[in-house]
Amino acid sequence: MTVLEIVAPGPLCTVQDLGRPGWAHLGVGASGAADQRAHRLANRLVGNPAECATLECTFGGLRVRFLTAAYIALAGAECPLSADGARVGHQQPAAVAAGTVLAIGAPRTGLRTYLAVRGGVEGPVVMGSRSTDLLSGLGPPPLVAGDRLAAGGYPGTELPTAMAPPVPPDESPITIWPGPRHHWFSPAGHDALVAAPYEVLGTSNRIGTRLSGAGLERTVLDELPSEGIVNGAVQVPTDGQPLILLADHGVTGGYPVIAVVDPGDLGRVAQARPGEQLRFRWRR
């Protein structure tokens, strides 16, 4: 069994896995890793199944002391990484000795980095998941200095590869599908969403990515009773500025959903940092 201690959590560090889907009828959202592709990759690099928990580190700053030897890998936003001052490769598994302090710097690009430990991060299972849900408060609280976590309970599989090659940044527009209230918006509103980029705001979090850009014109001005919403839903509040819902969103919402982000592009939205610009393209 591996034991690790949080020396410094950075801006936000939480335990995440694939989430707790299937509880929306009871008002519980799925939560889970915001960038599921990066979470899966980090696990795969150390021989874990995808359902093992990782540490989701937001904008670097995480320092972890390994009280026992461990086998680790990091994926997602690429950060400067060091183990007791020695460089550690990104998307490349590494063995760390007992007493080693792993330091994760601020990412060069992207926002969220995932630390996988062979055997998976342990913790209490709430409704089938170890994930921290910032909206509902389910799961463990965000990590703080001094927290100790166990890892290694899952035996793991054979290590599949020595590393994962870097993937060039995808600068193509984010693919969106028409949402359930697509018809509440004018043709001009549909066109505005894809005509020019939107800037990611600093008020974004795991609940949703807030955007600033062209306002989206509505033709139906009725009040909308709360209805079910999904991960990637593009809600439009009364100010006309779109909001993309992420992992910790609630299960219902009262703003009309003009579009839904394609699942294949949702990780890119989760990695968009404040000040970055996102463009969209319709797929119908």
PyMOL commands that set and color helices and strands:
alter all, ss='L'
color gray80, all
select helices_A, chain A and resi 24-26+36-45+182-184+187-195+263-270
alter helices_A, ss='H'
color red, helices_A
select strands_A, chain A and resi 2-9+12-16+54-58+62-66+70-76+81-83+86-87+94-96+101-104+112-117+148-151+174-178+198-200+208-212+227-228+233-235+243-245+252-253+257-261+277-278+280-282
alter strands_A, ss='S'
color yellow, strands_A
deselect
rebuild
show_as cartoon
